[in-house]
């Protein structure tokens, strides 16, 4: 059997299995709560697996390997390490509190604390700034796989990935996403370990790698020095504290302990996966042409070092990583569309069946917008870094103010969200380099959040509490959505 046929058979079998899982859950899922948040009843191993699989999307397997190939380990120290470390800190501080609120999304928390109108701006951030661009990145990543191994035009590969990912997510929602993520996490970890071991062998061993690799590839700050290091670290690290997919896993967990330990252990493993991705990129310099495009390094390395049967397994691992990211990001946007826009502003007492219909329609809308962007985007890492800059600058300080500062008002957090993201985007368009984009965006967000809070009064529907210190009243909020009120919390 020729290599192309082997890859086609392996990927075809994998995608068929995913669709069958989606079909299975199609007949089981009857409510929006099941579809969007898995009835707040997900166990430790599933939370662990879905945390790993979601984090390990196209940016990690294709982007990080390309970054390692091009510039060494600096991306690990400025991206992976701060992102994972700050997530673990955030979960330790807020994981139990967030789990016990029994919500759906980050905008849900804004609405609970500041009233219904406070949900709109963060919901638009979730949908427009993060979900659609990152979903586009996954479509591009899968399109690269189809182009490299089957010779398809990138556009056709993107369209194929759109069809497969949308169908699977549409059918099964969060329950099938979490179930398959647990399996996919094991596949991608094993595939990456094989890639590292074979890559080291084909590169000629440790001594040859040390001999041919430029010295700055091993430096935490890399070729760009401290300015580039700090710019990326300040952009990426804080962003992961307001990453909706992590919050969604905290909410969906069966108990407080599951929420905290499942997510935190997941991110410990994510640090190892990230390190291996960068190292695979460095190893690849020993056996593939140095002028290879960064987005093609992983696929080129796979075809270079593996016999087809084993290579097919690694390619399935890559597809699993992309699929896991795509379905989770789609569910993130779908939850915001259904809960934070439709239910908050149009039909608070929508039935559980109605919410299921809206959630599935939202999956289609997210996917269509994502594929349109994917067909017009250039470069996985460039797009993703810009997304993280804008989203982090707009959301981090308003979330922290919500948590810690009782005097924060709805006007203050809305001003902070809008100004932080807008300044970061305009800074990027202007190409200003003498002040880091992250510093400008985060700084203006903090300033406007504080100033506008001090200059404005609390709205009548706000809860004037800092939830890190005082428990928020969820009962009144849930009554607004009586038809989708969550069940009582389970005992750990």
N, C-alpha and C positions, 0 to 999 in steps of 0.2 A: 504494500500500500504506500502511495507516495505521501510526502510530508503534509501537503495541503489537505489531502483527504483525511489524514489522521487528526489534524487540527480541527477540521470541519466536523468530524464525528464527535470529538471531545466537547467542543463548544455547543454543538447541536444537542447533545445529551444533557449538558448542564442547563441550557436554556429551557429545554423541555421539562426537566425536573422542577425548575423554578416556576414555570407556568402551571404545572400540576399542583404545586403547593398553593399557588394563588387560587386555582379553581377549587381546591379543597376548602380553603377559608371562605370563598365566595358563598358556599352553602351554609357555613357555620355562622358567619357574621350577620347579625340582625339589627344592630343599633350603631349609632354614631360613636357612642362611648367605646364599644369594642373596636371599631375601625380606627379611631383616632388615638386612643390611649390604652388599648388592650385591657379595659375594665380595671385599671390600677392594680393588676394582679400578676406582675411578671417576676419570676424568681431570679436568684443570684446568677446562675450560670448563663441564663439568657441575657441578663443585663450586661454581664462581663463580655459575652460574645458580641452582642450588638454594639457595645461601646468600641471594641477593637475594630470590628468590621466597618462601622460608619466612619471612623477616623481614617481608615486606610483606603481612601478612595483614589481617584485618578491623580490627585495632587501628590499623594504619598508615593505611589508605585511608579508613576511616570514622571511627575514633576521633581520629586526629591532625588530620584536616581539621576535625572538629567542635571540637577543642581550639583550633585556630588561629582559627576563627570566633568562639569564645567568649572567648578570653583572649590570643591573639597567639602570639608566638614563644617564650615562656618555656618551653613544653614541649619545644621543640627543644633548648634549652640544658640543661635539667634532666633530660631523658629520653634523647633521641637521641644527643647528643654524649657524655655519660659512658658510656652503654651501649655504643656502638660503639667508643669509644676504649679502654675497659677490656677489651673482647673482643679487640681487636687486640693489646694488651699481653699478655693471657693466652695467645693463640695463639703469639706470639713466644717467650714463656717456656717453654711446655709442649707446643706443637703437635707437634714432632718426637718428643718422648718418648712422648706419648700415641699417636701413629700407630704407633710401633714396638712397642707393647704388643699390638696386634692384638686389641683387646677389642671389646665391643658397646655398653656403656652406662657411665654414671657409677657406678652400684652395682657393676658389674663390677670397677672399680678398688678400691672399698672391700673387696670380697671378696678380691681379689688381695693387698692390703696387710694386711688385718686378719683374714682368715678368712671362711668362708662366711657365718656369722651376721651379719656386718657389712653384708651386702647388703640385708637386709630393710627397715630404716628408710628409706634413700635410695630404694629401689624404691617404697615406699608414697608417699613425697614425689613421685616422678615421676608415679605413676599418679593418686593422689587429689588432691594439692595442685595439680599443674600440668596434666597432660594433660586430664583430664575438664573442668575449668573453661575452659581455653583452647579446647578443641574446641567446647564450648558457645558460646563467643563467635563462632567461625566460623559455626556454624549460625545464630546470631542475625543475623550480618552478611548471610549469603545470604538469610535470611528477609526482611530489610529490602529487599533488591533485588527479590525476588518481590512483596512487598507494594506497593512504590512503583510499579513499572513494569507490574504485571499486576493490581493490585487485590486480591491474595489476602490473607486474614487472616494475621497474622504467624505464628500457630501452624501453619497449613498450609504457609506458606513454609519454616518451620523443619523440618517433617517432610519436605518435598520435598528440601531441602538434605541432610538426614540420609540419605535414600535414595540420592541421587546420589553423595555423597562416600564413603559406606560401601561402596557397590558398587565404585566405582573403586579405592579403596584395598585392599579385600579381594582383588580380582583380581590387581593388579600389584605390590603391596608397594613396597619402596624402589627397585628398578630403574625401575619406571614413574613413581614419584614424582620421581626425579632427572631422568629423561629429559624429562618434561613440564614440570618446573620450569624447565629451561633455555629452553624455548620460551616459557613463561609470563612469565619474567623480561623477555624482549624485548617482549612484548605490553604488560605493565603499565608498563614504562618509557616506551614510546612513548605509551600512553594518558595517562599522567600529564603528559608534556610537552605534549601537545595540550590537556589540561585547563588547564594553567597558561597557555599562550599565549592560548587563547580566553577564559579567565577574565579575564586582564589587559585584553584588548580590551573585553569587555562591562562591566567595572568602570569603564572610562573612562580607562585608562592610569595610569602611575606617579604623576603629579601629583595626580590625583583620589584615588587610594588613600591617598597620604600626607596629603591634606587631610581625609578623612573618618574615618581610623583613629585611635583614641585613642592618645596618646603611649606609655602603658604597654604597648601591644601590641608595641612594638619592643624593650622592655627584657628582658634575660636573666632578671631575677627576676620580672617581671610585676607584677600588682596585689597579690599576696600577699607580696611582698618576699622577704628572704633566708630566712626560716623555711620558707616553702612551697617555695622553690627547693631548699634543702638537704635537706628531707624527701624530695622526689621523687628528687633526684640520688643520695642515699645508699641509697634503695630500689632504684632501677632499675639504676644503674651496676654495682654488684657482682653483681647477679643474673645478668647476661649472661655472667659468667665461668663459671657453673655451669649454663648452658643446654644441656640434653641434645642438642638438635638440632645445635648447633655441634660438640659432641664426636662425635656420630654421623658428621658429615661428615669430621672429622679421621680417625676410625677407617677410614671407607670409602674414603679417598683411595688412589690408586695408589702414591704415593710421599710422602716427607717434604716435598719441595718443593711438590708439589701441595696437600698439606694446609695448609701455611702460607700460600702465596701465593694459593691459591684462596679460602680463607676470608677472609683479610685484605683482598684487593681487593674481595671481595663486600661487606664491611662499610664500606669507603670509599664504594662506590656507595650503600649503604644510608643513609649520612649525607646524601647528596644527595637521595635519595628522601624521607627524613624532612623535610628542610628544605622541599622543594617541597610536601609535604602540608600543612604548617603555613601556607605562603604561599598555597596555594589556598584554605584556610579564610579567611584575611584578605581575599583578593580577592573571595570570595563575598559579603562584606558590602556590596559595591558593586552587587549586582544581585538578591539574594534577600532576603526579609523577615528582619529582625533577630530576630524571635521564633521562627525555625525551630529545631526540636529539633536539638541537635548531631549526633545519630546520623543525621539526615536531610539534613545539609548537602551532602554529596557527591552523593547521588542527585538532590537538588533542583537543584544547580548544573549537573549534566549535562543534565537536561531543559530547563534555562533557556537554555543557551548553544550547544547543539549541534543541528544538523539531525539527524533520526532516524538516517540511515545512518551518520554519523560518531559520533553518540551511542551507537549500538549497539556500535561498536568499543570505546569507552571503558568501556561497561558490561561487555563481555567482559573487558577489562583488570581491572576490579574483581572480577569473578567469578574470574578467574585468580589474583588475589592471595589471595582467600579460600580457594579450592580448594588452593592451594599450602600455606598455613598449616595447613589442616585435615588434609591427608594426612600432612604431616610430623609434626604433633603426635600423630596417631593411631599412626604408626609408632614414635614415641618411647615411647608407653605400651605398645604391643604388644611392643616389644623388652624392656622391663622385666618385663612379665607372663610372657613366654616364657622369657627367659634368667635373670632375677634372682629369680623366684619358682618357676616350674615346674621349670626345670632345676637351679637351686641346691638346692632343698629337697625336690623330689619324685622327679625322675628324672634324675640327673646324666648317665647314659649314653643318654639319648634319642637316637634316630637322627635324621639330618638330615630325613628325611621326617616323622617325628613332630614335630619342631620346627616344620616348615612348617605342619602342621595346627594346632598350638597357637598359633602366631603369627596365623594367620587367624582362629581362634576369638577370640583376644584383640582383634583389630580390631573384631569385632562387639560384644564386651563394652564396649570403650572407647566406641564410637559410641552404643550404647544408653544408657549412663550419661550421655554428653554431651548427648544430645537431651532426656533427662529434665530435666537441669539447665537447658538452654536454654529449655525451656517454662516454667520458673519463675524465671528470672533477670531482673534489671532493669539495663539500661545496660551498654554494652560496656566503656568505660574504667573505670568504678567497679569492676567485677568484676575486670578485668585488673590494676589497681593493687594490689588486695588480694591477689591470687594472687602477684604479684611480691614483695610485702612478706613474706609468710609463707615462700615458698620460698627467697628469698634469705637471710633471717635464719636459717633452719634449715640451709642447706647451705654457705654461702660459707666460714665460718671452719673447719668440719670439713674441707672440701676443702683449704684452704690449710695447715692443720695436717698433714694427710696428706702433702702435697707437701714441706713444709719442715722439719717437726719430728720427729725420730727418736723422741722420747720419747712421742709420741702413742700412745694405746692405743685398742682397740676400745670399751671402756667410755667413754672420753673423747669420742670422736666421736659415739657414740650419744647421750650426754647432751647434747652441744652441739646436735645436730640436733633432738632432741625439745624441749628447753627454748627454743631460739630461735624455732621456729615457733609453739609454744604461747603463749609470752609475747606475741608479735606479734598473734596472733589474739585473745587475751583483751584486750589493749590496745585493739584496734580495737572490740571489743564494748563495752568500758567507756567509749569515747569520750574517753579521756584526751588532753589537748592540751598540757599543760605540759612534757612530754617527748616528742620525736618517736618514733613507733612504730618507725622503723628503728633509732634509737639504742638503744632499749630491747631490741628483739629481737636485733640484732647484738651488743650488749654482753653480754647474758646468755649468748648462744651462745659467745662467746669465753671468758667467765669459766668456764663449766661445762666446756668442752672442756679448758682448761688444768688446772683444779682436779681434775676426775675423772681425767684422765690421770696427774697426779702422785700421786693417791691409789690408783691401781689398778696392777696388774701386766700385763705383756704376756701374752696368751693363747698357748698352745702353737703354734697354727696361724698366728700373726702373722709377718710379715716385718718385723723391726725395722730398717727402713731408711727414709730420706727420699728418695723417688724423684727429686727434683730434683737430689740430689747422688750418689745411688747407684742402680745399675740393679736393678730388681726381677726376681726369678726367675719367669719366666712358664711355664717347662716343667712344673714340678710342678703348677701350677694347671691348665694345659691337659689334663694327664693325667686330672684329675677329669672332664673332658668329652671323653674320647678320641674319641667319635663325631662331635664337632663341632669338633675341633681345627683352627684356622685353618691355611692353607697358609703356606709360608715366605714371608717378606717379599720383595717384588719389588725389584729394583735401580732407583734413580731413573733 
